Amino acid sequence: MKFTHRQPQTWQELQNLTAEYLTVAGYKATTPYELNTARGKVEIDVYVEAPYELVKHIICECKYWRTPVTKEKVHAFRTVVHDCGAELGIIISKNGHQSGAIEAAAFSNVRLETWESFLNIIMDKWIDNRLWAIKVMAARVMSFSDGYTYRTEELTAEEYPLYQHACNSALTTTNQCVLILKSDLLNDSSILDRFAIQQQYQDIETYLNDLFKKLQEALEILEKLSVKPDKPDRFISTMKMYMENADD
């Protein structure tokens, strides 16, 4: 399956989508962001913090231009990256970069990307983070739907129909969340046919976001019930174990 079909249609969409993908991938991304530099304050299109990685501060310049980015723009951006103390700068351009710009960025801490190449860079971490978040949510739903440990008899007469509806509506979704792995999505494995995923969804992003939404809706009901699971995290280990066994 293709990762996504989304394409920014304006300069603002380019900035917002860049920040959105980085955020889901596990980074703290802010757009726009005002930075103090050695030469004064500068507004950055997207400011990225990654406290648990070697490269901890990244600034992104998003160019929704009709023409490729010039070397003059790269030189100016290199100065901003240096002055603000960022370890990495990325220029994301709708229409690529001139040859002079590519030469200007060589051997520096500035990367030149198109929208498509940026998506290729962020895709793995985006899928990993989104998929794990969904599996954790599914594990939470399963802790409510587990007929052996969840005390349904203690629910009120008003709560029980809501409980049944939430659990039944999320059943297929939780089953998919247990079984689906990143490799299945990227390699179009047979499990996608089992759930008719490719017939229903045009790309990975749409599919995972739909799972996220369905689980969120179920949890909004379940979390409000008066009876809480005794072991709300018990199925998270099941998710981890399945993923580890699948990788072996």
Secondary structure as the mmCIF struct_conf table of DSSP 4:
data_model
#
loop_
_struct_conf.conf_type_id
_struct_conf.id
_struct_conf.beg_label_comp_id
_struct_conf.beg_label_asym_id
_struct_conf.beg_label_seq_id
_struct_conf.end_label_comp_id
_struct_conf.end_label_asym_id
_struct_conf.end_label_seq_id
BEND BEND1 PHE A 3 PHE A 3
BEND BEND2 THR A 10 THR A 10
HELX_RH_AL_P HELX_RH_AL_P1 TRP A 11 VAL A 24
TURN_TY1_P TURN_TY1_P1 ALA A 25 GLY A 26
STRN STRN1 LYS A 28 THR A 30
BEND BEND3 THR A 31 PRO A 32
STRN STRN2 TYR A 33 THR A 37
TURN_TY1_P TURN_TY1_P2 ALA A 38 ARG A 39
STRN STRN3 GLY A 40 ILE A 44
BEND BEND4 ASP A 45 ASP A 45
STRN STRN4 VAL A 46 GLU A 49
TURN_TY1_P TURN_TY1_P3 PRO A 51 TYR A 52
BEND BEND5 GLU A 53 VAL A 55
STRN STRN5 HIS A 57 LYS A 63
BEND BEND6 ARG A 66 THR A 67
HELX_LH_PP_P HELX_LH_PP_P1 PRO A 68 PRO A 68
STRN STRN6 VAL A 69 VAL A 69
HELX_LH_PP_P HELX_LH_PP_P2 THR A 70 THR A 70
HELX_RH_AL_P HELX_RH_AL_P2 LYS A 71 CYS A 84
TURN_TY1_P TURN_TY1_P4 GLY A 85 GLY A 85
BEND BEND7 GLU A 87 GLU A 87
STRN STRN7 LEU A 88 SER A 93
TURN_TY1_P TURN_TY1_P5 LYS A 94 ASN A 95
STRN STRN8 HIS A 97 HIS A 97
HELX_RH_AL_P HELX_RH_AL_P3 SER A 99 ALA A 105
TURN_TY1_P TURN_TY1_P6 ALA A 106 ASN A 109
STRN STRN9 VAL A 110 THR A 114
HELX_RH_AL_P HELX_RH_AL_P4 TRP A 115 SER A 145
TURN_TY1_P TURN_TY1_P7 GLY A 147 THR A 149
BEND BEND8 TYR A 150 TYR A 150
HELX_RH_3T_P HELX_RH_3T_P1 THR A 152 GLU A 154
BEND BEND9 LEU A 155 LEU A 155
TURN_TY1_P TURN_TY1_P8 ALA A 157 GLU A 158
HELX_RH_AL_P HELX_RH_AL_P5 GLU A 159 SER A 169
TURN_TY1_P TURN_TY1_P9 ALA A 170 ALA A 170
HELX_RH_AL_P HELX_RH_AL_P6 LEU A 171 LEU A 179
HELX_RH_AL_P HELX_RH_AL_P7 LYS A 182 ASN A 187
TURN_TY1_P TURN_TY1_P10 ASP A 188 ASP A 188
TURN_TY1_P TURN_TY1_P11 SER A 190 SER A 190
HELX_RH_AL_P HELX_RH_AL_P8 ILE A 191 ARG A 194
TURN_TY1_P TURN_TY1_P12 PHE A 195 ALA A 196
HELX_RH_AL_P HELX_RH_AL_P9 ILE A 197 GLN A 200
BEND BEND10 GLN A 202 ASP A 203
HELX_RH_AL_P HELX_RH_AL_P10 ILE A 204 LEU A 222
TURN_TY1_P TURN_TY1_P13 GLU A 223 LYS A 224
BEND BEND11 LEU A 225 VAL A 227
HELX_LH_PP_P HELX_LH_PP_P3 LYS A 228 PRO A 229
BEND BEND12 ASP A 230 LYS A 231
TURN_TY1_P TURN_TY1_P14 PRO A 232 PHE A 235
HELX_RH_AL_P HELX_RH_AL_P11 ILE A 236 ASP A 247
#
